[in-house]
Amino acid sequence: MLRGAIAGLLIYGYGHPACDVFRPAALDAPLQGFHRDINTVAFEGYRALTRFDDDRAVSAVKGYVQHLDTQMRGAE
C-alpha cells in the first residue's frame, strides 16, 4: 500500500507542468492529463464536502427560523 502511494505521488509530481524539462515527449500528454484529472477530482471532492457543510448550515437556519415563527405566532 505504501509503495503504491509513493508511486502515485511520484507519477503525480512528474506530470506537473514544472517538470516539462525532465519528461520525455512520449509521456508529456498522458502525464499532464493525469495531473489535470487528479486536480479536478480534488477540487470536486472539496466542493462536495463544502456543499454538505452548507446544506447542514442552511437546514439549521431553517429550523431556527421555523422555531422563531412558531414562537411569534404563539405570542399573538
Sine and cosine of phi, psi and omega as CSV:
sin_phi,cos_phi,sin_psi,cos_psi,sin_omega,cos_omega
0.00,0.00,-0.72,0.69,-0.01,-1.00
-0.91,0.42,-0.66,0.75,0.02,-1.00
-0.90,0.44,-0.63,0.78,0.04,-1.00
-0.91,0.43,-0.65,0.76,0.03,-1.00
-0.91,0.42,-0.66,0.75,0.03,-1.00
-0.90,0.43,-0.68,0.73,0.02,-1.00
-0.89,0.46,-0.66,0.75,0.03,-1.00
-0.89,0.45,-0.67,0.74,0.03,-1.00
-0.91,0.42,-0.62,0.78,0.03,-1.00
-0.91,0.41,-0.70,0.72,0.03,-1.00
-0.90,0.44,-0.67,0.74,0.03,-1.00
-0.87,0.49,-0.75,0.66,0.00,-1.00
-0.90,0.43,-0.60,0.80,-0.02,-1.00
-0.94,0.33,-0.41,0.91,0.03,-1.00
-0.99,0.11,-0.08,1.00,0.00,-1.00
-0.92,0.40,0.63,-0.78,-0.03,-1.00
-0.86,0.52,-0.41,0.91,0.02,-1.00
-0.93,0.37,-0.29,0.96,-0.02,-1.00
-0.99,-0.11,0.30,0.95,-0.01,-1.00
-0.84,0.54,-0.56,0.83,-0.05,-1.00
-0.90,0.43,-0.59,0.80,-0.11,-0.99
-1.00,-0.01,-0.21,0.98,-0.14,-0.99
-1.00,0.01,0.73,-0.68,0.13,-0.99
-0.91,0.42,0.53,-0.85,-0.06,-1.00
-0.87,0.49,-0.53,0.85,-0.02,-1.00
-0.93,0.38,-0.40,0.91,-0.03,-1.00
-0.99,-0.16,-0.03,1.00,-0.14,-0.99
-0.88,0.48,-0.86,0.52,-0.07,-1.00
-0.91,0.42,-0.72,0.70,-0.01,-1.00
-0.89,0.45,-0.62,0.78,-0.01,-1.00
-0.96,0.30,-0.59,0.81,0.07,-1.00
-0.93,0.37,-0.58,0.81,0.08,-1.00
-0.90,0.43,-0.66,0.76,0.05,-1.00
-0.88,0.47,-0.70,0.72,0.01,-1.00
-0.88,0.47,-0.68,0.73,0.01,-1.00
-0.90,0.43,-0.65,0.76,0.00,-1.00
-0.91,0.42,-0.67,0.74,0.02,-1.00
-0.90,0.43,-0.68,0.73,0.03,-1.00
-0.90,0.44,-0.61,0.79,0.03,-1.00
-0.91,0.41,-0.69,0.72,0.02,-1.00
-0.89,0.45,-0.67,0.74,0.02,-1.00
-0.90,0.44,-0.68,0.74,0.01,-1.00
-0.91,0.42,-0.71,0.70,-0.01,-1.00
-0.91,0.42,-0.61,0.79,0.06,-1.00
-0.89,0.45,-0.70,0.71,0.04,-1.00
-0.88,0.47,-0.68,0.73,0.00,-1.00
-0.89,0.45,-0.64,0.77,0.01,-1.00
-0.91,0.41,-0.66,0.75,0.01,-1.00
-0.91,0.41,-0.66,0.75,0.03,-1.00
-0.94,0.35,-0.50,0.86,0.04,-1.00
-0.91,0.41,-0.66,0.75,0.05,-1.00
-0.87,0.49,-0.67,0.75,0.00,-1.00
-0.91,0.40,-0.66,0.75,0.04,-1.00
-0.90,0.44,-0.66,0.75,0.01,-1.00
-0.89,0.46,-0.64,0.77,0.01,-1.00
-0.91,0.40,-0.66,0.75,0.01,-1.00
-0.91,0.41,-0.67,0.74,0.00,-1.00
-0.90,0.43,-0.66,0.75,0.01,-1.00
-0.92,0.39,-0.56,0.83,0.06,-1.00
-0.92,0.40,-0.66,0.75,0.02,-1.00
-0.92,0.40,-0.65,0.76,0.03,-1.00
-0.88,0.48,-0.68,0.73,0.03,-1.00
-0.89,0.46,-0.66,0.75,0.02,-1.00
-0.91,0.41,-0.66,0.75,0.01,-1.00
-0.91,0.41,-0.65,0.76,0.04,-1.00
-0.90,0.44,-0.64,0.77,0.03,-1.00
-0.90,0.44,-0.70,0.71,0.04,-1.00
-0.89,0.45,-0.62,0.78,0.01,-1.00
-0.89,0.46,-0.70,0.72,0.02,-1.00
-0.92,0.39,-0.56,0.83,0.05,-1.00
-0.92,0.39,-0.66,0.75,0.00,-1.00
-0.93,0.37,-0.62,0.79,0.01,-1.00
-0.94,0.33,-0.53,0.85,0.02,-1.00
-0.95,0.33,-0.44,0.90,-0.01,-1.00
-0.98,0.21,-0.31,0.95,-0.04,-1.00
-0.96,0.29,0.00,0.00,0.00,0.00
